[in-house]
Amino acid sequence: QVGQVFLYFQWDSLLLEAGFLAVLVAPLRLLPGGGGGWRPHDSVTFWLLRWLLFRLMFASGVVKLTSRCPTWWGLTALTYHFESQCLPTPGAWFAHQLPVWLLKLGVVGTFVIEIAGPLLFFAPLRRLRLFSFYCQVLLQLLIILTGNYNFFNLLTLVLATSLLDEQHVGRWLGPSRKRAATTWPPSLGGFLCFLLELCTYCLLLVGTVRCFGVEIRWEQRLLDSRVAFTYHEFTRWLGTVTLPLVGLAFLSLSAEILSALYRCFCIRGCGWKLWATVQWAIFSTAAVAMFTVSLVPFTYIDYESNGKLWPGIHRMFSAVERFQVANSYGLFRRMTGVGGRPEVVLEGSYDGQNWTEIEFMYKPGNISAAPAVVTPHQPRLDWQMWFAALAPHTSSPWFTSFVHRLLQGKEDVIRLVQGDPSQYPFSARPPTFLRAQLYKYWFTSSSQHSPEPAAWWRRQLVQEFFPVVSLGDPTLETLLERHGMK
């Protein structure tokens, strides 16, 4: 909140919420001994991380369709996304060269992983949860390879570990335990579990084919896909499943709480059993409270369902809303830069005639410079420059102050643009004049003769973004006064 627009991204809110839940997950050792680092109620508080992951992924998938963005509904979002995202990586250039049918199939896969995949987070069968875990890992790794989204994808991967169990993690961290010999024929329970898993995978495959009209065109040797449902059909489905999903999550949490209570009773020693039960009661109450509060931001995806929540839940959420311990999410709601990514290019001059471009460390500028790889760092100024290009400069009051500080030669601000003084063209003395131009940028096409392009971008001047100003200029003074920065 102190950082205002520069620190008000969804992943900043996600970090606050995940950090608060980590307080509940971290061990509470008020007494020595008593089972070491493991506690019977650990699964209860750890469940909250799984619920947070579910809200994040499910809402991110849903808002892409409720926003009515034509690129998501036309399955063409990825044909624009790689070049229009804030800070692409070199991998984004190569992904942009993929055939359109494959990029459309990638959009279908995104919808399946973000909307259908989270439904398996609470599946009673561990292999279904492991399947959903690796689907999430695949999506996050592909995003990391093609875009610089700081700690967001890494944090999502950490949250995804809530889908794992001790047996599976043990294979990564140490020598695997000897497996029991497989019996044949399998038990009735094992056979029914296998049959249920197979039915789930078949239902997922058939549902994907039917909902997205996936068909093979042998003549063109491609997979064609299209959205086979309407907006009203989707919103009706969303309104039908939102509250049942809340009920499903409540049943899952209840099962974890009851299972933890049983484990408390299994501890040896009356004293330790009582202490474990007291901790169980405290942390189970905290988990139920956090779950209840989170229902308000979760049901924002369907306002009719949000209105059906008990008024007391809304009052609970209002009491803690300012702390951001429960937030609503919905990443990549609409695709920007459909006609080319807008980019602000800052220029300085000493005489008002000869202009020199000011290169930033990370954002696109020089068309021959390869996109940067900066994960997990988030250059906040470069990100805000991307947002500023989407609207007139008056929509970003900070930009006027930014220009003012560069004209003053403020070193702290200059280091946000270029950490190396030799790369900043006005390191000797501040520019006398500054202006900003708005360009449209596109990725260049691939060449069959070279694995890497000579120029990564091509661009076209659109219009003036910020007028020519200097220190004491009436235009600059008026803008500073209008934005309350005098």
Buried (B, 14 or more C-beta within 10 A) or exposed (E): EEEEEBEEBBBBBBBBBBEBBEEBBEEEEEEEEBEEEEBBBBBBBBBBBBBBBBBBBBBBBBBBBBBEBEBBBEBBBBBBBBBBBBBBBBBBBBBBBBEEBEBBBBBBBBBBBBBBBBBBBBBEBBBBBBBBBEBBBEBBEBBBBBBBBBBBBBBBBBBBBBBBEEEBEEEEEEEEEEEEEEEEEEEEEEEEBEEBBEEBEEEBEEEBBEBBBBEEEEEEEBBBBBBEBEEEEBBEEBBEBBBEBBEBBBEBBEBBBEEBBEBBEEBEEEEBBEBBBEBBBEBBEBBBEBBBBBBBBBBBBBEEBBEEBEEEBBEBBEEBBEEBBBBBBBBBBBBBBBEBBBBBBBBBBBEEEEBEEBBBBBBBBEBEEEBBBBBEEBBBBBBBBBBBBEEEBEEBBBBBBBBBBBBEBBEEBBEBBBEEEEEBBBBEEBBBBBBBBBBBBBBBEBEEEEEEBEEBBBBEEBEEBBBBBBEEBEEBBEBBEEBEEE
